[in-house]
Amino acid sequence: MAAVNVLRSFTRNINLGNHSAKATIRWHFQIQRQINTSSCFMADRRYSLKHEWVQLSGTIGTVGITNYAQESLGDIVYAQLPEVGREYSIEDECGALESVKAASELYSPVSCKITEINTEVEEQPALINQSPYEKGWLFKMELIKPEEFKELMEEAEYEKFLKTLDS
Amino acid sequence: LYHVLLTEMYSSVLKRGWLSLGCCGATSRAIHLSSAALLNKTVLYDFHVNNGGKMVPYAGYSMPVSYDKVGVAASHKHVRSACGLFDVSHMLQTRVHGPDRHKFLESLTVADVTALKPDTGCLTLFTNEDGGIIDDLIVTSTSQDYLYVVSNAGCRAKDLALLQQQVKRFTDSGSKVELEVRDCDALIALQGPQAAAVLQAACSEELSSLMFMSSVQCSVAGVEGCRVTRCGYTGEDGFEISIPNDKAVSVCEALLSSKTAEVQPAGLAARDSLRLEAGLCLYGNDITEQTTPVQAALAWTIAKTRRTEGAFPGSKVILRELKQKAAVRRVGLVSSGPPARPPSQVVDQDGKLLGQVCSGCPSPSLGINVAMAYLPLSHVKAGTTVSIRVRDKLVPATVTKMPFIKSNYYTGK
């Protein structure tokens, strides 16, 4: 028997005085429901505020950066991936991606233990630009705190978040 | 947050420029809006936006860091193989008039301005009383009886104050000199092996007889009153073109639509990787008020005839360093793996601190990482191995002569 958490979130736009910027406040409701697990489960993809995606299959996840991130970075020339076997807390610095003009730290989107890294990407960092969601995956990990996954944004919410950034 | 490290060109302090890639809407928006309100625009701002320019704050101006659809590495390589067009209108352009203009500029710089042949220029330095570098600049002696000076955008206020104060001292003591600020002119740089062919098609002047560091007043793309100087900041053959503001866009559009070669607009990111490969200094990063010309490996800018006591500010310190060498020197470093960027530490095999990277990036032309650092004389010989601390790793690096890539300045041969 598995628990399925249904997340409801609400956003509210707030006018911040003369800056007219928008702040997003997310309120969470969680409804627990018991469901039979013999049916297949969806490989769920969610997104962090730092433009990483996490694709879960059970408690094993794959992590990469989004198209927005790879576009902003430009041609990636070097990828420093996390250590296999090491544990990271949520938002811990776990690696870096370098392009000609920029260096960007990688932050662990959830607390996890690294099980695998994409050595192809270490040799061919351009894969991250070419295929950020498929061939350009960065590392695989085991969730330490499964509830953190639900804190991440779903696709629609991430798309909406991106719109607030484009200026 | 994704922190994007962008080496801020011409900054007066060695610091990391953080550009937030994507932070919670509120904060980044607030910062962006308040700084956007205070940014200057060059006359080419709309031109950049129309060509897909990604605008960023730079030295108080909104400038294109790159252009849509063209990656920085691709843009860089295009300049080395064909032709790129840069907006450098944010830089300070001035003219010095009057019979005492040569002495005037000599009182502030290490150049022999009097010896400059008509319509030729040189790279020189404003120095301070401690022998440090206030700014680097190009001074051109024109046959129109003025000195044409181009200096860094980030040093604008400082340079103007310096020049104006000195004008006052000179005129108070009876000398005749006048400073004219040329904010009425835009400045663009056309750089690359095809630049001469592209410009020749738009210019009546015979460019094959215009040598590196020479200058001429002429019309470009039908616009009178332009000045073309054969110089640049890329290591390639190229020109800096001063254009009356109201005609800048039309000249750029004419050059972009050249049938002679493909001219691409290029931004600040490519400009930085190009100049770094060419071993050229960036004021604020590689040279500052705390670095002397000898330390910076720029002793060659100090004209032989100027090497006398009291000839220029800081002459005592600088002449002593010319004689006895300086304790540190700016050198090139090459490495593989994670790129070395400022302010990464450079250490020896025992982990002892030798210096800090002052400029660094992956070299698009060479496929390795290139960097500059000031190292003690014990470690400046080409071939010396050191290590660079990048995040928590020690990356091996080798001291190299600069430029990292061969220069292609036009000498007529």
Interface residues (C-beta under 8 A of the other chain):
Chain A: L16 H19 S20 A21 K22 A23 T24 L49 K50 H51 Y68 A69 S72 L73 G74 D75 V77 Y78 Q80 A96 E98 S99 V100 K101 A102 A103 S104 E105 Y107 F161 L162 T164 L165 S167
Chain B: L1 Y2 H3 V4 L5 L6 T7 L19 L21 G22 C23 C24 G25 A26 T27 S28 R29 A30 H32 L33 S34 V65 S66 G71 V72 A73 A74 H76 A269 D272 S273 G337 P338 P339 R341 C361 P362 P364 R391 K393
